[in-house]
Every structure is written in C-alpha cells, then in structure tokens.
C-alpha cells in the first residue's frame, strides 16, 4: 500500500513496528476484524485522530481501554455503537469510560450540536460501525448545503 501511494505522489512509509508507527502518527485509521486491540492508548501522541472502521461486533476491537479513556469519543450513530460495537461496549464494561463519554454522533458533529476537537492536543476517537446510514447522512448534508448556498426552498 505504501509503495502504491508513493507512486501516486502521496507520502507514505511502511513500518514493521506498530507501536513506533502509532507513536508518530497524526491520523490512525483501522479497518480490521481484530479481537485484540491493535492501537494502544499509551502510544498515542497528543493531537492524534483515531478512525476506527473495523471491529463492528461485540467481540471485535481495534483500540484498547486507555485509548478510549484518553480521547474525545464520537460515533457514527449512537444506536449502532451501543447495540454491539466492541470498541465502545468493552471500555464501558471495564469501567474505563461511561456511556456519557461518547460525546456525540456524526449527526451531532456535522450539525454543529457538539464540538469536535477543542484543542490541538486533543485525542479524537471516531468509531464507525458502518452501514448505509452514513451515505444517507452525507447526502442529507450535501442537499442542505446546496439549498442554503442557492437559497432555494426544499
């Protein structure tokens, strides 16, 4: 992947040491079916953004309790996150976080009802459980913006 990205003009580097790569990263995006956390909170530098796309069952997980504890947590949709997503349910079950520590969902963020990153040192954690609702949410936002830009009624 790194070689392909480099060929396309994107700066990319391959790492053998996940912990070292995690300590250096500004953005970490995962898309796995891991049952054991790959991203360890102890390795997160201030200001990093976690984008957890895999781990969509109660038993799968991409980030550990410490990552959740240290971060501002957002989800794609509250209903799906609390219905069976290990990256949210497991840290709640262990006591690392509470349900109230999930600060908002994509609707809240896009709609401006909750603030995302509040400072450059904030660690942000976005758990995406996946699904067609994301496409609908994106389409809704685009339509709203087009309507407001063109001052056209619905």
Chimera marker file (.cmm) of the C-alpha trace (Angstrom):
<marker_set name="trace">
<marker id="1" x="0.000" y="0.000" z="0.000" r="1" g="1" b="0" radius="0.5"/>
<marker id="2" x="2.778" y="2.435" z="0.916" r="1" g="1" b="0" radius="0.5"/>
<marker id="3" x="4.525" y="1.768" z="-2.405" r="1" g="1" b="0" radius="0.5"/>
<marker id="4" x="1.305" y="2.326" z="-4.368" r="1" g="1" b="0" radius="0.5"/>
<marker id="5" x="0.570" y="5.574" z="-2.548" r="1" g="1" b="0" radius="0.5"/>
<marker id="6" x="4.118" y="6.815" z="-3.131" r="1" g="1" b="0" radius="0.5"/>
<marker id="7" x="3.767" y="6.057" z="-6.853" r="1" g="1" b="0" radius="0.5"/>
<marker id="8" x="0.650" y="8.248" z="-6.848" r="1" g="1" b="0" radius="0.5"/>
<marker id="9" x="2.514" y="11.129" z="-5.196" r="1" g="1" b="0" radius="0.5"/>
<marker id="10" x="1.302" y="10.562" z="-1.637" r="1" g="1" b="0" radius="0.5"/>
<marker id="11" x="3.994" y="10.480" z="1.020" r="1" g="1" b="0" radius="0.5"/>
<marker id="12" x="3.708" y="7.062" z="2.667" r="1" g="1" b="0" radius="0.5"/>
<marker id="13" x="6.023" y="4.834" z="4.632" r="1" g="1" b="0" radius="0.5"/>
<marker id="14" x="5.808" y="1.180" z="5.648" r="1" g="1" b="0" radius="0.5"/>
<marker id="15" x="6.506" y="0.274" z="9.284" r="1" g="1" b="0" radius="0.5"/>
<marker id="16" x="7.186" y="-3.116" z="10.803" r="1" g="1" b="0" radius="0.5"/>
<marker id="17" x="6.787" y="-1.791" z="14.367" r="1" g="1" b="0" radius="0.5"/>
<marker id="18" x="3.135" y="-0.892" z="15.021" r="1" g="1" b="0" radius="0.5"/>
<marker id="19" x="3.897" y="0.743" z="18.395" r="1" g="1" b="0" radius="0.5"/>
<marker id="20" x="6.533" y="3.010" z="16.848" r="1" g="1" b="0" radius="0.5"/>
<marker id="21" x="4.241" y="3.933" z="13.959" r="1" g="1" b="0" radius="0.5"/>
<marker id="22" x="1.407" y="4.662" z="16.390" r="1" g="1" b="0" radius="0.5"/>
<marker id="23" x="3.624" y="6.991" z="18.442" r="1" g="1" b="0" radius="0.5"/>
<marker id="24" x="4.452" y="9.013" z="15.289" r="1" g="1" b="0" radius="0.5"/>
<marker id="25" x="1.049" y="9.138" z="13.592" r="1" g="1" b="0" radius="0.5"/>
<marker id="26" x="-1.202" y="12.164" z="13.290" r="1" g="1" b="0" radius="0.5"/>
<marker id="27" x="-4.090" y="10.035" z="11.967" r="1" g="1" b="0" radius="0.5"/>
<marker id="28" x="-4.633" y="6.348" z="12.616" r="1" g="1" b="0" radius="0.5"/>
<marker id="29" x="-7.262" y="4.595" z="10.543" r="1" g="1" b="0" radius="0.5"/>
<marker id="30" x="-8.013" y="0.923" z="11.113" r="1" g="1" b="0" radius="0.5"/>
<marker id="31" x="-10.263" y="-1.471" z="9.277" r="1" g="1" b="0" radius="0.5"/>
<marker id="32" x="-9.795" y="-4.927" z="10.785" r="1" g="1" b="0" radius="0.5"/>
<marker id="33" x="-11.691" y="-7.757" z="12.411" r="1" g="1" b="0" radius="0.5"/>
<marker id="34" x="-9.256" y="-7.895" z="15.296" r="1" g="1" b="0" radius="0.5"/>
<marker id="35" x="-10.409" y="-9.382" z="18.590" r="1" g="1" b="0" radius="0.5"/>
<marker id="36" x="-7.439" y="-7.845" z="20.406" r="1" g="1" b="0" radius="0.5"/>
<marker id="37" x="-6.759" y="-4.101" z="20.437" r="1" g="1" b="0" radius="0.5"/>
<marker id="38" x="-4.115" y="-3.042" z="17.925" r="1" g="1" b="0" radius="0.5"/>
<marker id="39" x="-3.994" y="0.636" z="18.894" r="1" g="1" b="0" radius="0.5"/>
<marker id="40" x="-2.721" y="1.134" z="22.425" r="1" g="1" b="0" radius="0.5"/>
<marker id="41" x="-3.601" y="4.341" z="24.228" r="1" g="1" b="0" radius="0.5"/>
<marker id="42" x="-0.171" y="4.510" z="25.854" r="1" g="1" b="0" radius="0.5"/>
<marker id="43" x="1.320" y="5.033" z="22.381" r="1" g="1" b="0" radius="0.5"/>
<marker id="44" x="-0.966" y="7.886" z="21.295" r="1" g="1" b="0" radius="0.5"/>
<marker id="45" x="0.607" y="11.284" z="20.956" r="1" g="1" b="0" radius="0.5"/>
<marker id="46" x="-1.372" y="14.437" z="21.747" r="1" g="1" b="0" radius="0.5"/>
<marker id="47" x="-3.478" y="15.596" z="18.818" r="1" g="1" b="0" radius="0.5"/>
<marker id="48" x="-3.821" y="12.241" z="17.083" r="1" g="1" b="0" radius="0.5"/>
<marker id="49" x="-7.106" y="11.248" z="15.465" r="1" g="1" b="0" radius="0.5"/>
<marker id="50" x="-8.303" y="7.629" z="15.596" r="1" g="1" b="0" radius="0.5"/>
<marker id="51" x="-10.641" y="6.496" z="12.856" r="1" g="1" b="0" radius="0.5"/>
<marker id="52" x="-11.804" y="3.005" z="13.789" r="1" g="1" b="0" radius="0.5"/>
<marker id="53" x="-13.722" y="1.487" z="10.888" r="1" g="1" b="0" radius="0.5"/>
<marker id="54" x="-13.495" y="-2.254" z="11.582" r="1" g="1" b="0" radius="0.5"/>
<marker id="55" x="-14.458" y="-4.056" z="14.762" r="1" g="1" b="0" radius="0.5"/>
<marker id="56" x="-18.200" y="-3.941" z="14.225" r="1" g="1" b="0" radius="0.5"/>
<marker id="57" x="-19.239" y="-6.693" z="16.666" r="1" g="1" b="0" radius="0.5"/>
<marker id="58" x="-19.165" y="-7.018" z="20.463" r="1" g="1" b="0" radius="0.5"/>
<marker id="59" x="-16.130" y="-9.315" z="20.215" r="1" g="1" b="0" radius="0.5"/>
<marker id="60" x="-14.019" y="-7.274" z="17.801" r="1" g="1" b="0" radius="0.5"/>
<marker id="61" x="-11.895" y="-4.386" z="18.884" r="1" g="1" b="0" radius="0.5"/>
<marker id="62" x="-9.201" y="-2.141" z="17.396" r="1" g="1" b="0" radius="0.5"/>
<marker id="63" x="-8.268" y="0.215" z="20.269" r="1" g="1" b="0" radius="0.5"/>
<marker id="64" x="-7.711" y="-0.505" z="23.951" r="1" g="1" b="0" radius="0.5"/>
<marker id="65" x="-9.356" y="0.955" z="27.070" r="1" g="1" b="0" radius="0.5"/>
<marker id="66" x="-6.569" y="3.507" z="27.504" r="1" g="1" b="0" radius="0.5"/>
<marker id="67" x="-7.140" y="4.888" z="24.000" r="1" g="1" b="0" radius="0.5"/>
<marker id="68" x="-10.837" y="5.328" z="24.776" r="1" g="1" b="0" radius="0.5"/>
<marker id="69" x="-10.128" y="6.809" z="28.212" r="1" g="1" b="0" radius="0.5"/>
<marker id="70" x="-7.720" y="9.433" z="26.829" r="1" g="1" b="0" radius="0.5"/>
<marker id="71" x="-9.873" y="10.518" z="23.890" r="1" g="1" b="0" radius="0.5"/>
<marker id="72" x="-12.861" y="12.616" z="22.966" r="1" g="1" b="0" radius="0.5"/>
<marker id="73" x="-15.152" y="9.881" z="21.657" r="1" g="1" b="0" radius="0.5"/>
<marker id="74" x="-17.579" y="10.188" z="18.759" r="1" g="1" b="0" radius="0.5"/>
<marker id="75" x="-19.508" y="7.530" z="16.870" r="1" g="1" b="0" radius="0.5"/>
<marker id="76" x="-21.203" y="7.320" z="13.503" r="1" g="1" b="0" radius="0.5"/>
<marker id="77" x="-24.569" y="6.543" z="15.101" r="1" g="1" b="0" radius="0.5"/>
<marker id="78" x="-25.338" y="6.083" z="18.787" r="1" g="1" b="0" radius="0.5"/>
<marker id="79" x="-27.853" y="3.313" z="18.199" r="1" g="1" b="0" radius="0.5"/>
<marker id="80" x="-25.359" y="1.113" z="16.374" r="1" g="1" b="0" radius="0.5"/>
<marker id="81" x="-22.457" y="1.937" z="18.700" r="1" g="1" b="0" radius="0.5"/>
<marker id="82" x="-24.344" y="0.908" z="21.839" r="1" g="1" b="0" radius="0.5"/>
<marker id="83" x="-26.035" y="-2.054" z="20.172" r="1" g="1" b="0" radius="0.5"/>
<marker id="84" x="-22.958" y="-4.151" z="19.686" r="1" g="1" b="0" radius="0.5"/>
<marker id="85" x="-19.624" y="-2.471" z="18.927" r="1" g="1" b="0" radius="0.5"/>
<marker id="86" x="-16.682" y="-3.756" z="20.951" r="1" g="1" b="0" radius="0.5"/>
<marker id="87" x="-14.625" y="-0.551" z="20.731" r="1" g="1" b="0" radius="0.5"/>
<marker id="88" x="-17.405" y="1.187" z="22.675" r="1" g="1" b="0" radius="0.5"/>
<marker id="89" x="-19.029" y="-1.568" z="24.741" r="1" g="1" b="0" radius="0.5"/>
<marker id="90" x="-15.844" y="-3.179" z="26.060" r="1" g="1" b="0" radius="0.5"/>
<marker id="91" x="-14.370" y="0.010" z="27.601" r="1" g="1" b="0" radius="0.5"/>
<marker id="92" x="-17.784" y="0.749" z="29.119" r="1" g="1" b="0" radius="0.5"/>
<marker id="93" x="-17.951" y="-2.772" z="30.579" r="1" g="1" b="0" radius="0.5"/>
<marker id="94" x="-14.462" y="-2.452" z="32.074" r="1" g="1" b="0" radius="0.5"/>
<marker id="95" x="-15.248" y="0.957" z="33.600" r="1" g="1" b="0" radius="0.5"/>
<marker id="96" x="-12.652" y="2.795" z="31.501" r="1" g="1" b="0" radius="0.5"/>
<marker id="97" x="-15.392" y="5.041" z="30.094" r="1" g="1" b="0" radius="0.5"/>
<marker id="98" x="-19.096" y="5.651" z="30.634" r="1" g="1" b="0" radius="0.5"/>
<marker id="99" x="-21.818" y="5.863" z="28.019" r="1" g="1" b="0" radius="0.5"/>
<marker id="100" x="-21.869" y="9.621" z="28.650" r="1" g="1" b="0" radius="0.5"/>
<marker id="101" x="-18.235" y="9.797" z="27.494" r="1" g="1" b="0" radius="0.5"/>
<marker id="102" x="-19.456" y="9.232" z="23.945" r="1" g="1" b="0" radius="0.5"/>
<marker id="103" x="-19.866" y="12.923" z="23.209" r="1" g="1" b="0" radius="0.5"/>
<marker id="104" x="-21.844" y="12.721" z="20.002" r="1" g="1" b="0" radius="0.5"/>
<marker id="105" x="-22.521" y="11.037" z="16.724" r="1" g="1" b="0" radius="0.5"/>
<marker id="106" x="-21.994" y="12.106" z="13.135" r="1" g="1" b="0" radius="0.5"/>
<marker id="107" x="-25.321" y="13.971" z="13.094" r="1" g="1" b="0" radius="0.5"/>
<marker id="108" x="-24.206" y="15.955" z="16.157" r="1" g="1" b="0" radius="0.5"/>
<marker id="109" x="-20.798" y="16.753" z="14.685" r="1" g="1" b="0" radius="0.5"/>
<marker id="110" x="-21.987" y="17.724" z="11.218" r="1" g="1" b="0" radius="0.5"/>
<marker id="111" x="-24.952" y="19.634" z="12.602" r="1" g="1" b="0" radius="0.5"/>
<marker id="112" x="-22.730" y="21.611" z="14.981" r="1" g="1" b="0" radius="0.5"/>
<marker id="113" x="-24.573" y="20.367" z="18.092" r="1" g="1" b="0" radius="0.5"/>
<marker id="114" x="-21.313" y="19.158" z="19.624" r="1" g="1" b="0" radius="0.5"/>
<marker id="115" x="-17.785" y="20.411" z="19.234" r="1" g="1" b="0" radius="0.5"/>
<marker id="116" x="-15.190" y="18.026" z="17.891" r="1" g="1" b="0" radius="0.5"/>
<marker id="117" x="-11.563" y="18.769" z="18.660" r="1" g="1" b="0" radius="0.5"/>
<marker id="118" x="-11.296" y="21.547" z="21.225" r="1" g="1" b="0" radius="0.5"/>
<marker id="119" x="-7.538" y="21.977" z="21.246" r="1" g="1" b="0" radius="0.5"/>
<marker id="120" x="-4.576" y="20.874" z="19.156" r="1" g="1" b="0" radius="0.5"/>
<marker id="121" x="-3.598" y="18.360" z="21.832" r="1" g="1" b="0" radius="0.5"/>
<marker id="122" x="-6.982" y="16.598" z="21.991" r="1" g="1" b="0" radius="0.5"/>
<marker id="123" x="-7.006" y="12.961" z="21.008" r="1" g="1" b="0" radius="0.5"/>
<marker id="124" x="-10.129" y="12.272" z="18.990" r="1" g="1" b="0" radius="0.5"/>
<marker id="125" x="-11.641" y="8.807" z="18.600" r="1" g="1" b="0" radius="0.5"/>
<marker id="126" x="-14.274" y="8.185" z="15.921" r="1" g="1" b="0" radius="0.5"/>
<marker id="127" x="-15.914" y="4.767" z="15.900" r="1" g="1" b="0" radius="0.5"/>
<marker id="128" x="-17.598" y="3.893" z="12.655" r="1" g="1" b="0" radius="0.5"/>
<marker id="129" x="-19.814" y="0.808" z="12.877" r="1" g="1" b="0" radius="0.5"/>
<marker id="130" x="-20.601" y="1.040" z="9.176" r="1" g="1" b="0" radius="0.5"/>
<marker id="131" x="-23.826" y="0.941" z="7.264" r="1" g="1" b="0" radius="0.5"/>
<marker id="132" x="-25.896" y="2.713" z="4.660" r="1" g="1" b="0" radius="0.5"/>
<marker id="133" x="-26.944" y="5.395" z="7.125" r="1" g="1" b="0" radius="0.5"/>
<marker id="134" x="-23.586" y="7.114" z="6.584" r="1" g="1" b="0" radius="0.5"/>
<marker id="135" x="-24.363" y="7.558" z="2.902" r="1" g="1" b="0" radius="0.5"/>
<marker id="136" x="-27.776" y="8.980" z="3.811" r="1" g="1" b="0" radius="0.5"/>
<marker id="137" x="-26.283" y="11.344" z="6.382" r="1" g="1" b="0" radius="0.5"/>
<marker id="138" x="-23.719" y="12.585" z="3.864" r="1" g="1" b="0" radius="0.5"/>
<marker id="139" x="-26.352" y="13.054" z="1.170" r="1" g="1" b="0" radius="0.5"/>
<marker id="140" x="-28.571" y="14.954" z="3.606" r="1" g="1" b="0" radius="0.5"/>
<marker id="141" x="-25.729" y="17.323" z="4.485" r="1" g="1" b="0" radius="0.5"/>
<marker id="142" x="-24.892" y="17.929" z="0.825" r="1" g="1" b="0" radius="0.5"/>
<marker id="143" x="-28.526" y="18.697" z="-0.017" r="1" g="1" b="0" radius="0.5"/>
<marker id="144" x="-28.822" y="21.071" z="2.967" r="1" g="1" b="0" radius="0.5"/>
<marker id="145" x="-25.666" y="22.925" z="1.950" r="1" g="1" b="0" radius="0.5"/>
<marker id="146" x="-26.727" y="23.153" z="-1.693" r="1" g="1" b="0" radius="0.5"/>
<marker id="147" x="-30.118" y="24.516" z="-0.660" r="1" g="1" b="0" radius="0.5"/>
<marker id="148" x="-28.557" y="27.109" z="1.629" r="1" g="1" b="0" radius="0.5"/>
<marker id="149" x="-25.949" y="28.135" z="-0.989" r="1" g="1" b="0" radius="0.5"/>
<marker id="150" x="-28.530" y="28.512" z="-3.724" r="1" g="1" b="0" radius="0.5"/>
<marker id="151" x="-31.153" y="29.968" z="-1.385" r="1" g="1" b="0" radius="0.5"/>
<marker id="152" x="-33.674" y="27.508" z="-2.868" r="1" g="1" b="0" radius="0.5"/>
<marker id="153" x="-36.565" y="26.117" z="-0.851" r="1" g="1" b="0" radius="0.5"/>
<marker id="154" x="-36.959" y="22.383" z="-0.364" r="1" g="1" b="0" radius="0.5"/>
<link id1="1" id2="2" r="1" g="1" b="0" radius="0.2"/>
<link id1="2" id2="3" r="1" g="1" b="0" radius="0.2"/>
<link id1="3" id2="4" r="1" g="1" b="0" radius="0.2"/>
<link id1="4" id2="5" r="1" g="1" b="0" radius="0.2"/>
<link id1="5" id2="6" r="1" g="1" b="0" radius="0.2"/>
<link id1="6" id2="7" r="1" g="1" b="0" radius="0.2"/>
<link id1="7" id2="8" r="1" g="1" b="0" radius="0.2"/>
<link id1="8" id2="9" r="1" g="1" b="0" radius="0.2"/>
<link id1="9" id2="10" r="1" g="1" b="0" radius="0.2"/>
<link id1="10" id2="11" r="1" g="1" b="0" radius="0.2"/>
<link id1="11" id2="12" r="1" g="1" b="0" radius="0.2"/>
<link id1="12" id2="13" r="1" g="1" b="0" radius="0.2"/>
<link id1="13" id2="14" r="1" g="1" b="0" radius="0.2"/>
<link id1="14" id2="15" r="1" g="1" b="0" radius="0.2"/>
<link id1="15" id2="16" r="1" g="1" b="0" radius="0.2"/>
<link id1="16" id2="17" r="1" g="1" b="0" radius="0.2"/>
<link id1="17" id2="18" r="1" g="1" b="0" radius="0.2"/>
<link id1="18" id2="19" r="1" g="1" b="0" radius="0.2"/>
<link id1="19" id2="20" r="1" g="1" b="0" radius="0.2"/>
<link id1="20" id2="21" r="1" g="1" b="0" radius="0.2"/>
<link id1="21" id2="22" r="1" g="1" b="0" radius="0.2"/>
<link id1="22" id2="23" r="1" g="1" b="0" radius="0.2"/>
<link id1="23" id2="24" r="1" g="1" b="0" radius="0.2"/>
<link id1="24" id2="25" r="1" g="1" b="0" radius="0.2"/>
<link id1="25" id2="26" r="1" g="1" b="0" radius="0.2"/>
<link id1="26" id2="27" r="1" g="1" b="0" radius="0.2"/>
<link id1="27" id2="28" r="1" g="1" b="0" radius="0.2"/>
<link id1="28" id2="29" r="1" g="1" b="0" radius="0.2"/>
<link id1="29" id2="30" r="1" g="1" b="0" radius="0.2"/>
<link id1="30" id2="31" r="1" g="1" b="0" radius="0.2"/>
<link id1="31" id2="32" r="1" g="1" b="0" radius="0.2"/>
<link id1="32" id2="33" r="1" g="1" b="0" radius="0.2"/>
<link id1="33" id2="34" r="1" g="1" b="0" radius="0.2"/>
<link id1="34" id2="35" r="1" g="1" b="0" radius="0.2"/>
<link id1="35" id2="36" r="1" g="1" b="0" radius="0.2"/>
<link id1="36" id2="37" r="1" g="1" b="0" radius="0.2"/>
<link id1="37" id2="38" r="1" g="1" b="0" radius="0.2"/>
<link id1="38" id2="39" r="1" g="1" b="0" radius="0.2"/>
<link id1="39" id2="40" r="1" g="1" b="0" radius="0.2"/>
<link id1="40" id2="41" r="1" g="1" b="0" radius="0.2"/>
<link id1="41" id2="42" r="1" g="1" b="0" radius="0.2"/>
<link id1="42" id2="43" r="1" g="1" b="0" radius="0.2"/>
<link id1="43" id2="44" r="1" g="1" b="0" radius="0.2"/>
<link id1="44" id2="45" r="1" g="1" b="0" radius="0.2"/>
<link id1="45" id2="46" r="1" g="1" b="0" radius="0.2"/>
<link id1="46" id2="47" r="1" g="1" b="0" radius="0.2"/>
<link id1="47" id2="48" r="1" g="1" b="0" radius="0.2"/>
<link id1="48" id2="49" r="1" g="1" b="0" radius="0.2"/>
<link id1="49" id2="50" r="1" g="1" b="0" radius="0.2"/>
<link id1="50" id2="51" r="1" g="1" b="0" radius="0.2"/>
<link id1="51" id2="52" r="1" g="1" b="0" radius="0.2"/>
<link id1="52" id2="53" r="1" g="1" b="0" radius="0.2"/>
<link id1="53" id2="54" r="1" g="1" b="0" radius="0.2"/>
<link id1="54" id2="55" r="1" g="1" b="0" radius="0.2"/>
<link id1="55" id2="56" r="1" g="1" b="0" radius="0.2"/>
<link id1="56" id2="57" r="1" g="1" b="0" radius="0.2"/>
<link id1="57" id2="58" r="1" g="1" b="0" radius="0.2"/>
<link id1="58" id2="59" r="1" g="1" b="0" radius="0.2"/>
<link id1="59" id2="60" r="1" g="1" b="0" radius="0.2"/>
<link id1="60" id2="61" r="1" g="1" b="0" radius="0.2"/>
<link id1="61" id2="62" r="1" g="1" b="0" radius="0.2"/>
<link id1="62" id2="63" r="1" g="1" b="0" radius="0.2"/>
<link id1="63" id2="64" r="1" g="1" b="0" radius="0.2"/>
<link id1="64" id2="65" r="1" g="1" b="0" radius="0.2"/>
<link id1="65" id2="66" r="1" g="1" b="0" radius="0.2"/>
<link id1="66" id2="67" r="1" g="1" b="0" radius="0.2"/>
<link id1="67" id2="68" r="1" g="1" b="0" radius="0.2"/>
<link id1="68" id2="69" r="1" g="1" b="0" radius="0.2"/>
<link id1="69" id2="70" r="1" g="1" b="0" radius="0.2"/>
<link id1="70" id2="71" r="1" g="1" b="0" radius="0.2"/>
<link id1="71" id2="72" r="1" g="1" b="0" radius="0.2"/>
<link id1="72" id2="73" r="1" g="1" b="0" radius="0.2"/>
<link id1="73" id2="74" r="1" g="1" b="0" radius="0.2"/>
<link id1="74" id2="75" r="1" g="1" b="0" radius="0.2"/>
<link id1="75" id2="76" r="1" g="1" b="0" radius="0.2"/>
<link id1="76" id2="77" r="1" g="1" b="0" radius="0.2"/>
<link id1="77" id2="78" r="1" g="1" b="0" radius="0.2"/>
<link id1="78" id2="79" r="1" g="1" b="0" radius="0.2"/>
<link id1="79" id2="80" r="1" g="1" b="0" radius="0.2"/>
<link id1="80" id2="81" r="1" g="1" b="0" radius="0.2"/>
<link id1="81" id2="82" r="1" g="1" b="0" radius="0.2"/>
<link id1="82" id2="83" r="1" g="1" b="0" radius="0.2"/>
<link id1="83" id2="84" r="1" g="1" b="0" radius="0.2"/>
<link id1="84" id2="85" r="1" g="1" b="0" radius="0.2"/>
<link id1="85" id2="86" r="1" g="1" b="0" radius="0.2"/>
<link id1="86" id2="87" r="1" g="1" b="0" radius="0.2"/>
<link id1="87" id2="88" r="1" g="1" b="0" radius="0.2"/>
<link id1="88" id2="89" r="1" g="1" b="0" radius="0.2"/>
<link id1="89" id2="90" r="1" g="1" b="0" radius="0.2"/>
<link id1="90" id2="91" r="1" g="1" b="0" radius="0.2"/>
<link id1="91" id2="92" r="1" g="1" b="0" radius="0.2"/>
<link id1="92" id2="93" r="1" g="1" b="0" radius="0.2"/>
<link id1="93" id2="94" r="1" g="1" b="0" radius="0.2"/>
<link id1="94" id2="95" r="1" g="1" b="0" radius="0.2"/>
<link id1="95" id2="96" r="1" g="1" b="0" radius="0.2"/>
<link id1="96" id2="97" r="1" g="1" b="0" radius="0.2"/>
<link id1="97" id2="98" r="1" g="1" b="0" radius="0.2"/>
<link id1="98" id2="99" r="1" g="1" b="0" radius="0.2"/>
<link id1="99" id2="100" r="1" g="1" b="0" radius="0.2"/>
<link id1="100" id2="101" r="1" g="1" b="0" radius="0.2"/>
<link id1="101" id2="102" r="1" g="1" b="0" radius="0.2"/>
<link id1="102" id2="103" r="1" g="1" b="0" radius="0.2"/>
<link id1="103" id2="104" r="1" g="1" b="0" radius="0.2"/>
<link id1="104" id2="105" r="1" g="1" b="0" radius="0.2"/>
<link id1="105" id2="106" r="1" g="1" b="0" radius="0.2"/>
<link id1="106" id2="107" r="1" g="1" b="0" radius="0.2"/>
<link id1="107" id2="108" r="1" g="1" b="0" radius="0.2"/>
<link id1="108" id2="109" r="1" g="1" b="0" radius="0.2"/>
<link id1="109" id2="110" r="1" g="1" b="0" radius="0.2"/>
<link id1="110" id2="111" r="1" g="1" b="0" radius="0.2"/>
<link id1="111" id2="112" r="1" g="1" b="0" radius="0.2"/>
<link id1="112" id2="113" r="1" g="1" b="0" radius="0.2"/>
<link id1="113" id2="114" r="1" g="1" b="0" radius="0.2"/>
<link id1="114" id2="115" r="1" g="1" b="0" radius="0.2"/>
<link id1="115" id2="116" r="1" g="1" b="0" radius="0.2"/>
<link id1="116" id2="117" r="1" g="1" b="0" radius="0.2"/>
<link id1="117" id2="118" r="1" g="1" b="0" radius="0.2"/>
<link id1="118" id2="119" r="1" g="1" b="0" radius="0.2"/>
<link id1="119" id2="120" r="1" g="1" b="0" radius="0.2"/>
<link id1="120" id2="121" r="1" g="1" b="0" radius="0.2"/>
<link id1="121" id2="122" r="1" g="1" b="0" radius="0.2"/>
<link id1="122" id2="123" r="1" g="1" b="0" radius="0.2"/>
<link id1="123" id2="124" r="1" g="1" b="0" radius="0.2"/>
<link id1="124" id2="125" r="1" g="1" b="0" radius="0.2"/>
<link id1="125" id2="126" r="1" g="1" b="0" radius="0.2"/>
<link id1="126" id2="127" r="1" g="1" b="0" radius="0.2"/>
<link id1="127" id2="128" r="1" g="1" b="0" radius="0.2"/>
<link id1="128" id2="129" r="1" g="1" b="0" radius="0.2"/>
<link id1="129" id2="130" r="1" g="1" b="0" radius="0.2"/>
<link id1="130" id2="131" r="1" g="1" b="0" radius="0.2"/>
<link id1="131" id2="132" r="1" g="1" b="0" radius="0.2"/>
<link id1="132" id2="133" r="1" g="1" b="0" radius="0.2"/>
<link id1="133" id2="134" r="1" g="1" b="0" radius="0.2"/>
<link id1="134" id2="135" r="1" g="1" b="0" radius="0.2"/>
<link id1="135" id2="136" r="1" g="1" b="0" radius="0.2"/>
<link id1="136" id2="137" r="1" g="1" b="0" radius="0.2"/>
<link id1="137" id2="138" r="1" g="1" b="0" radius="0.2"/>
<link id1="138" id2="139" r="1" g="1" b="0" radius="0.2"/>
<link id1="139" id2="140" r="1" g="1" b="0" radius="0.2"/>
<link id1="140" id2="141" r="1" g="1" b="0" radius="0.2"/>
<link id1="141" id2="142" r="1" g="1" b="0" radius="0.2"/>
<link id1="142" id2="143" r="1" g="1" b="0" radius="0.2"/>
<link id1="143" id2="144" r="1" g="1" b="0" radius="0.2"/>
<link id1="144" id2="145" r="1" g="1" b="0" radius="0.2"/>
<link id1="145" id2="146" r="1" g="1" b="0" radius="0.2"/>
<link id1="146" id2="147" r="1" g="1" b="0" radius="0.2"/>
<link id1="147" id2="148" r="1" g="1" b="0" radius="0.2"/>
<link id1="148" id2="149" r="1" g="1" b="0" radius="0.2"/>
<link id1="149" id2="150" r="1" g="1" b="0" radius="0.2"/>
<link id1="150" id2="151" r="1" g="1" b="0" radius="0.2"/>
<link id1="151" id2="152" r="1" g="1" b="0" radius="0.2"/>
<link id1="152" id2="153" r="1" g="1" b="0" radius="0.2"/>
<link id1="153" id2="154" r="1" g="1" b="0" radius="0.2"/>
</marker_set>
